[in-house]
Structures are given as structure tokens and as C-alpha cells.
Amino acid sequence: MWRRKPGMGAHSSNINEERVNVIADLLSKLGFNGIARFDKFEPEYRVLKILYERGVKPPYLGLIAVCAGVIDYQLKAGGSDKFWATLLEVARSYHDLNSVSQVEKLMEEFLSKEINSIKRDDKSSRIKKIFESGLASKIVENYDEIKKKPGIIWEKLASVLSKTGKESVIRSKMREKTIVFAMKAFDISHFICFGNYVELPEDIYIPVDFHVKQVTISAGLLKEYGSDDEFREAWRMVHEKVRGKIRGNINLLRLDSIVWQIGKIMYKNAYDRDLSVMEITDYLSGCIGVGRELAEKLAQELTRFIKKAKEYSENNKGRR
């Protein structure tokens, strides 16, 4: 299993450590249960939970989660919400998904839907590699071992989807947002089945997508906005401090749920601070169950530099 190289993860001078401390302190006040509750409002959670309740066994639920995770990108109108809802719609026509062949058929049919029309060939190639390489069977047959050491599947998934077997290429692939998100979906499937999260390797990073970038900027975690690695490192530092303040298995993917949901609200409100603060506060207190005072403080601090996020969005249109 790849581990962070010496010097990797060292604090960048571009990261605003004062803002890291502010955000980490507020997030830690949510506690383990408060942070974990955000996962239940992720699009994939609802769908995977329904599939589990319909009789899909843990190994196959984990396989479905991984397969869907690696193609959850470049989506048509409706984004991830429509993506996962469409997967459920397709799955409803399958009487039994407890076989590798049936999961493969499910993914093939899912790929034919409009939500996946962008980059369909690339997505189809990814799914074929997962099944033709034997990785799908490995996930199911070695599920008990994998759920104890999920780093096995993380590295293998990156290797299967890499164009070469070079270690440096695989390392880079392991940080790719869709690969990391597939691990998050697997982790959530485990939580649904067993009530706890898997022990992911410490070197897993937050998936850097559009919403993550926008919230990073809006929260003031970076002084300038350069490589994705700096966005990753900013949240790694936040996570490190949060983990030191609360008990429980809180990895960076738990923070991703918070950041992604907050980012959606900011985007919906066109990065208007007053509207975003109001809606984020209502969302945190009403849906997540955060105390009103803490909810408002989080909303204020996560949007403190929202004008810069709006500028970044306008300057990077077409790169989402």
C-alpha cells in the first residue's frame, strides 16, 4: 500500500493556517455523530440504502458502489442527484443483484441512460476494466478481507484504471477524484450494512471537485489558488485538527460530505453571501440537527470569502 512520501503533506506556505484552525474548531464541535450525519444526505447514501433494504448483500452493494463511483463525473443536467436516482431506477427492474454478472448487466444498462451520455465511451471502458480484470470478482470473493483493509481495493482500482503499471502513475491515479469518490461510496455502503466506517488509509485525500474548490476558497483556507494538491492539503490539515479534537473514525471523506453539501447551497444561491448564510444555517439546523448558534457560525465562516469564490467560478467556467 502506498504511503505518503517524506515531505509530502508538509504545510504549504500558501495555506492560511489561521483559517484552518477556525474551520477545524467549528467542525469539531459537530462531534462524530454530527459529522457522520451529513453522509445520510449524500445522493449515494439514499440509493445504496434502498438497494440494501431490497436484499442486495454487502459484497455486491460494495461492488455497485465502486462501479458507480468511478463513473460519477461529466454528468448531464441534474448532476449527482440525477445520476444516483437513475441508477436506482434501473436497479428496480432487477430481481436479484447478488451476482457479479448481474451487477455487470446493471452497470451496462445504466451507462446507456442520458445522464451518462457525456464521456460514455470512457465510462464504459472503466466498467469493462473492472470486470474483465477480475477486480469485480475480487471485491466480492475477498470482501471480508477488503473491508478490514480497504487500501487493497483502492490501490488495485487505481492500477486497473491506469494506462500503465508504473508506480508513479498508480500513485497519481489514487488521488484522482473519481477513484477517491469510489472509495467513499464503498465506505458508505459499509456503514449502511454494518453501522460503522472502514479504516481507510491515512493518505486518502478529499476528492477535489468544483464544490470542494469553491468552499475551500470561500472559507479562506488558501491565500492563492494553484494546484489541486494545495486544495487537498488544506483539507488534510483541517481534518488532522478535527481528528485530534473528537473521538471516532473520522476520515477526510466525512468532511467531503459537509463541503460538497455546503458548496451546492452556495452555487444554488449564485454565491450571494446573505442568501447562502441564511440557507446554510437553515439546512444545518433543520436537516442535519446542528444547534442554531453553531449552524450560523459555520455558515458565516464558510462563506467569509465567498466573493473570491464567485470570482474564481466566473474565471473558470467550463472547467467544472
C-alpha positions, 0 to 999 in steps of 0.5 A: 500500500502506498504511503505518503512520501517524506515531505509530502503533506508538509504545510504549504506556505500558501495555506492560511493556517489561521483559517484552518484552525477556525474551520477545524474548531467549528467542525469539531464541535459537530462531534462524530455523530454530527459529522457522520450525519451529513453522509445520510444526505449524500445522493449515494447514501439514499440509493445504496440504502434502498438497494440494501433494504431490497436484499442486495448483500454487502459484497455486491452493494460494495461492488455497485458502489465502486462501479458507480463511483468511478463513473460519477463525473461529466454528468448531464443536467441534474448532476449527482442527484440525477445520476444516483436516482437513475441508477436506482431506477434501473436497479428496480427492474432487477430481481436479484443483484447478488451476482457479479454478472448481474451487477455487470448487466446493471452497470451496462444498462445504466451507462446507456441512460442520458445522464451518462451520455457525456464521456460514455465511451470512457465510462464504459471502458472503466466498467469493462476494466473492472470486470474483465480484470477480475477486480469485480470478482475480487471485491466480492470473493475477498470482501471480508478481507477488503473491508478490514483493509480497504487500501487493497481495493483502492490501490488495485482500482487505481492500477486497473484504471491506469494506462500503465503499471508504473508506480508513479502513475498508480500513485497519481491515479489514487488521488484522482477524484473519481477513484477517491469518490469510489472509495467513499461510496464503498465506505458508505455502503459499509456503514449502511450494512454494518453501522460503522466506517472502514479504516481507510488509509491515512493518505486518502485525500478529499476528492477535489471537485468544483464544490470542494474548490469553491468552499475551500476558497470561500472559507479562506483556507488558501491565500492563492489558488494553484494546484489541486494538491494545495486544495487537498492539503488544506483539507488534510490539515483541517481534518488532522485538527478535527481528528485530534479534537473528537473521538471516532473514525473520522476520515477526510471523506466525512468532511467531503460530505459537509463541503460538497453539501455546503458548496451546492447551497452556495452555487444554488444561491449564485454565491450571494453571501446573505442568501447562502448564510441564511440557507446554510444555517437553515439546512444545518439546523433543520436537516442535519440537527446542528444547534442554531448558534453553531449552524450560523457560525459555520455558515458565516465562516464558510462563506467569509470569502465567498466573493473570491469564490464567485470570482474564481467560478466566473474565471473558470467556467467550463472547467467544472 
